[in-house]
Amino acid sequence: MSIEFRHINLAYLEHVTEGDRAMQRDLLNVLVRELQTDIPALRAHLDAGRWRELADLSHRLRSSLAFAGNERVTWVDTQIEHLAETEGDRGELPGLLAELEAAVPSLVAELQVAAAAP
């Protein structure tokens, strides 16, 4: 794929799929759906103080985020999981989740372009 992106890097996706565009499209579309549903679910878990659910969903999302290739977003997600799992100070969670929520529209837009590319 020769499209230049600012928020995603699909090198890992291309490697894993061995260039299979149909498989790439499927995975990109799944990731878009997950981002559109899982990020609001993360917010609901955080707001309700459901730490185990927050950690579990964050962990599951990270494996999908690898395909987007955005290191910062993956790092933020990892921090959310870690803080949700610990009994310590969870005061950073709202800011981290807000950063993730702010990044999603750009990620989704580029993932949709990538999925639609020939």
Secondary structure as UniProt FT lines:
FT   HELIX           11..17
FT   TURN            18..19
FT   HELIX           21..48
FT   HELIX           51..65
FT   TURN            66..69
FT   HELIX           71..85
FT   TURN            91..92
FT   HELIX           93..116
//
